[in-house]
Amino acid sequence: MLILCSRPRSIGNRPRPRPRSASLSGGRIVSTQSLRAKTSSTAEINNTSEMNIAKLIVDPIVTKRPRVTKSATCARKSSPPLLHQINEATGKSGELRLKIRSLTGSTVYLVHVSTDESVAKLYELLDKAIKASGYKGYKVLLSGYSPKKLERIDASLKECGINRDCVLHLVND
């Protein structure tokens, strides 16, 4: 059924006011069948979504499984990391005791160095210890508020921000 709303019709002696949604030009065609189709499709959509929600609540078919971590950490968290002491403490004032975690976290290297030593000296000590484990191409990472790699070989540890005992991390280069 099509209705043509071109101008206001009169009801009895009174003119019927035009609805606000009617266009100013007056050439608007409205189909009552399309209105019914729209309302029924909206109802169907609402009904379908309610059924889907009900299925999720009633049928807990999906079992929750913990996520598998794909990190390079140790498979066994129960065992503490191996401690490998690289050099002995000299007992001088200003000497740092640095712990350096391996790539996998399974080994911690213990290094005693002065704050005035260069980063090159730290890498030299690490190279001797790590040569046996077969690491190639690594960098030392200073973790903290803003993590940074120790790449300036000629800089002292103090210049790099290492002025107290801390834990450093090995990362792939």
Sine and cosine of phi, psi and omega as CSV:
sin_phi,cos_phi,sin_psi,cos_psi,sin_omega,cos_omega
0.00,0.00,0.80,-0.60,0.00,-1.00
-0.93,-0.36,0.66,-0.75,0.03,-1.00
-0.85,-0.52,0.76,-0.65,0.03,-1.00
-0.97,-0.26,0.88,-0.47,-0.01,-1.00
-0.97,-0.25,0.99,0.11,-0.03,-1.00
-1.00,-0.07,-0.66,0.75,0.05,-1.00
-0.53,-0.85,0.34,-0.94,-0.05,-1.00
-0.90,0.44,0.69,-0.73,0.06,-1.00
-1.00,-0.03,0.32,-0.95,0.01,-1.00
-0.98,-0.22,0.65,-0.76,0.08,-1.00
-0.95,-0.30,0.95,-0.32,-0.07,-1.00
0.91,0.41,-0.82,-0.58,0.02,-1.00
-1.00,-0.05,-0.21,0.98,-0.07,-1.00
-1.00,-0.10,0.64,-0.77,0.10,-1.00
-0.97,0.24,0.65,-0.76,-0.01,-1.00
-0.99,0.14,0.79,-0.62,-0.03,-1.00
-0.95,0.33,0.57,-0.82,0.02,-1.00
-0.97,0.24,0.67,-0.74,0.04,-1.00
-0.91,0.41,0.45,-0.89,-0.04,-1.00
-0.90,0.43,-0.50,0.87,-0.05,-1.00
-0.98,0.22,-0.16,0.99,-0.01,-1.00
-0.95,0.31,0.56,-0.83,-0.02,-1.00
-0.95,0.31,0.37,-0.93,-0.02,-1.00
-0.94,0.34,-0.53,0.85,-0.01,-1.00
-0.96,0.29,-0.48,0.88,0.10,-0.99
1.00,-0.06,0.03,1.00,-0.02,-1.00
-0.99,-0.16,0.95,0.31,-0.07,-1.00
-0.89,-0.46,0.75,-0.66,0.02,-1.00
-0.93,-0.37,0.77,-0.64,-0.02,-1.00
-0.85,-0.53,0.74,-0.68,0.03,-1.00
-0.95,-0.30,0.84,-0.55,0.00,-1.00
-0.96,0.30,-0.46,0.89,0.03,-1.00
-0.92,0.38,-0.65,0.76,0.01,-1.00
-0.92,0.39,-0.55,0.83,0.06,-1.00
-0.90,0.43,-0.67,0.74,0.03,-1.00
-0.90,0.43,-0.65,0.76,0.00,-1.00
-0.90,0.44,-0.64,0.77,0.00,-1.00
-0.91,0.41,-0.70,0.72,-0.03,-1.00
-0.93,0.38,-0.60,0.80,0.00,-1.00
-0.95,0.32,-0.59,0.81,0.00,-1.00
-0.93,0.36,-0.59,0.81,0.05,-1.00
-0.91,0.42,-0.66,0.75,0.03,-1.00
-0.90,0.43,-0.64,0.77,0.02,-1.00
-0.90,0.44,-0.66,0.75,0.00,-1.00
-0.89,0.46,-0.73,0.69,0.01,-1.00
-0.88,0.47,-0.67,0.74,-0.01,-1.00
-0.90,0.44,-0.68,0.74,-0.01,-1.00
-0.90,0.43,-0.70,0.72,-0.01,-1.00
-0.92,0.40,-0.58,0.81,0.05,-1.00
-0.91,0.41,-0.61,0.79,0.03,-1.00
-0.92,0.40,-0.66,0.75,0.00,-1.00
-0.89,0.45,-0.66,0.75,0.03,-1.00
-0.91,0.42,-0.67,0.75,0.01,-1.00
-0.89,0.46,-0.62,0.79,0.03,-1.00
-0.89,0.45,-0.65,0.76,0.00,-1.00
-0.91,0.42,-0.60,0.80,-0.03,-1.00
-0.97,0.25,-0.68,0.73,-0.09,-1.00
-0.98,0.19,-0.66,0.75,-0.10,-1.00
-0.97,-0.26,1.00,0.03,0.04,-1.00
-0.99,0.15,0.93,0.36,-0.05,-1.00
-0.96,0.27,-0.61,0.80,-0.08,-1.00
-0.96,0.27,0.84,-0.54,0.04,-1.00
-1.00,-0.08,0.67,-0.74,0.00,-1.00
-0.99,0.13,0.78,-0.63,0.04,-1.00
-0.88,-0.48,0.60,-0.80,0.03,-1.00
-0.93,0.37,0.53,-0.85,0.02,-1.00
-0.93,0.36,0.57,-0.82,0.05,-1.00
-1.00,0.02,0.82,-0.57,0.01,-1.00
-0.99,0.13,0.64,-0.77,-0.02,-1.00
-0.90,-0.43,0.53,0.84,-0.01,-1.00
-0.99,0.10,0.15,-0.99,-0.03,-1.00
-1.00,-0.05,0.31,0.95,-0.02,-1.00
-0.97,0.23,0.14,-0.99,-0.02,-1.00
-0.88,0.47,0.58,-0.81,0.06,-1.00
-0.95,0.32,-0.57,0.82,0.02,-1.00
-0.97,-0.23,0.93,-0.36,0.01,-1.00
-0.99,0.14,-0.27,0.96,-0.09,-1.00
-0.95,0.30,-0.50,0.86,-0.04,-1.00
-1.00,0.04,0.70,-0.72,0.03,-1.00
-0.95,0.30,0.38,-0.93,0.00,-1.00
-0.93,0.37,0.44,-0.90,0.05,-1.00
-0.96,0.28,0.69,-0.72,0.02,-1.00
-0.98,-0.21,0.85,-0.52,-0.03,-1.00
-0.87,-0.49,0.95,-0.32,-0.02,-1.00
-1.00,0.09,0.85,-0.53,-0.08,-1.00
-0.99,0.12,-0.71,0.71,0.00,-1.00
-0.63,-0.77,0.23,-0.97,-0.03,-1.00
-1.00,0.02,0.44,-0.90,0.07,-1.00
-0.97,0.26,0.65,-0.76,0.01,-1.00
-1.00,-0.02,-0.39,0.92,0.01,-1.00
1.00,0.04,0.08,1.00,0.02,-1.00
-0.95,0.31,0.41,-0.91,0.05,-1.00
-0.96,0.29,0.57,-0.82,-0.01,-1.00
0.99,0.12,0.18,0.98,0.01,-1.00
-0.99,0.10,0.69,-0.73,-0.01,-1.00
-0.98,-0.19,0.52,-0.85,0.12,-0.99
-0.92,-0.40,0.97,-0.23,-0.07,-1.00
-0.98,-0.22,0.73,-0.68,0.12,-0.99
-0.97,-0.24,0.77,-0.63,-0.03,-1.00
-0.85,-0.52,0.90,-0.44,-0.01,-1.00
-0.99,0.16,0.65,-0.76,0.03,-1.00
-0.95,0.31,0.09,-1.00,-0.02,-1.00
-0.85,0.52,-0.64,0.77,-0.04,-1.00
-1.00,-0.01,-0.21,0.98,-0.03,-1.00
0.99,0.11,0.03,1.00,-0.05,-1.00
-0.99,0.15,-0.30,0.95,-0.02,-1.00
-0.76,-0.65,0.63,-0.78,0.11,-0.99
-0.87,-0.50,0.83,-0.56,0.03,-1.00
-1.00,-0.09,0.74,-0.67,-0.01,-1.00
-0.96,-0.28,0.86,-0.52,-0.07,-1.00
-0.81,-0.58,0.71,-0.71,0.09,-1.00
-0.94,-0.34,0.90,-0.44,0.00,-1.00
-0.63,-0.78,0.31,-0.95,0.06,-1.00
-1.00,0.04,0.41,-0.91,0.02,-1.00
-0.92,0.38,-0.37,0.93,-0.01,-1.00
-1.00,0.09,-0.15,0.99,0.03,-1.00
-0.91,0.41,0.45,-0.89,0.01,-1.00
-1.00,0.07,0.26,-0.96,0.06,-1.00
-0.90,0.43,-0.52,0.85,0.03,-1.00
-0.87,0.49,-0.62,0.78,0.02,-1.00
-0.91,0.42,-0.64,0.77,0.04,-1.00
-0.89,0.45,-0.71,0.70,0.03,-1.00
-0.90,0.43,-0.58,0.82,0.01,-1.00
-0.90,0.44,-0.70,0.72,0.04,-1.00
-0.91,0.42,-0.66,0.76,0.00,-1.00
-0.92,0.39,-0.64,0.77,-0.01,-1.00
-0.86,0.51,-0.63,0.78,0.02,-1.00
-0.90,0.44,-0.66,0.75,-0.05,-1.00
-0.98,0.22,-0.60,0.80,-0.11,-0.99
-0.99,0.11,-0.32,0.95,-0.02,-1.00
-0.81,0.59,-0.61,0.79,-0.02,-1.00
-0.94,0.35,-0.53,0.84,-0.05,-1.00
-0.99,0.12,-0.27,0.96,0.11,-0.99
1.00,0.01,0.25,0.97,0.07,-1.00
-0.94,0.35,0.65,-0.76,0.09,-1.00
-0.74,-0.68,0.68,-0.73,0.07,-1.00
0.92,0.40,0.96,0.29,0.03,-1.00
-0.79,-0.61,0.29,-0.96,0.12,-0.99
-0.76,-0.65,0.39,-0.92,0.06,-1.00
-0.99,-0.14,0.75,-0.66,-0.05,-1.00
-0.92,-0.38,0.79,-0.62,0.09,-1.00
-1.00,-0.06,0.95,-0.32,-0.02,-1.00
-0.99,0.14,0.35,-0.94,0.04,-1.00
0.38,-0.92,-0.47,-0.88,-0.02,-1.00
-0.87,0.49,-0.69,0.72,0.09,-1.00
-0.77,-0.63,0.99,-0.13,-0.04,-1.00
-0.88,0.48,0.64,-0.77,0.04,-1.00
-0.57,-0.82,0.51,-0.86,0.03,-1.00
-1.00,0.10,0.57,-0.82,0.08,-1.00
-1.00,0.06,1.00,-0.05,-0.07,-1.00
-0.93,-0.36,-0.38,0.93,0.02,-1.00
-0.98,0.19,0.98,-0.18,-0.11,-0.99
-0.92,0.39,-0.59,0.81,-0.08,-1.00
-0.98,0.17,-0.21,0.98,-0.04,-1.00
-0.98,0.21,0.49,-0.87,0.07,-1.00
-0.99,0.16,0.28,-0.96,0.01,-1.00
-0.90,0.45,-0.58,0.82,0.02,-1.00
-0.90,0.44,-0.65,0.76,0.02,-1.00
-0.91,0.42,-0.48,0.88,0.01,-1.00
-0.99,0.12,-0.07,1.00,0.04,-1.00
0.99,-0.14,0.15,0.99,0.04,-1.00
-0.99,-0.16,0.99,-0.16,-0.02,-1.00
-0.81,-0.59,0.17,0.99,0.08,-1.00
-0.45,-0.89,0.16,-0.99,0.01,-1.00
-0.86,0.50,0.74,-0.68,-0.01,-1.00
-0.42,-0.91,0.07,-1.00,0.03,-1.00
-0.94,-0.34,0.81,-0.59,0.06,-1.00
-0.95,-0.30,0.27,-0.96,-0.04,-1.00
-0.77,-0.64,0.64,-0.77,0.12,-0.99
-1.00,0.07,0.69,-0.73,0.05,-1.00
-0.73,-0.68,0.38,-0.92,0.05,-1.00
-0.92,0.39,0.59,-0.81,0.00,-1.00
-1.00,0.09,0.00,0.00,0.00,0.00
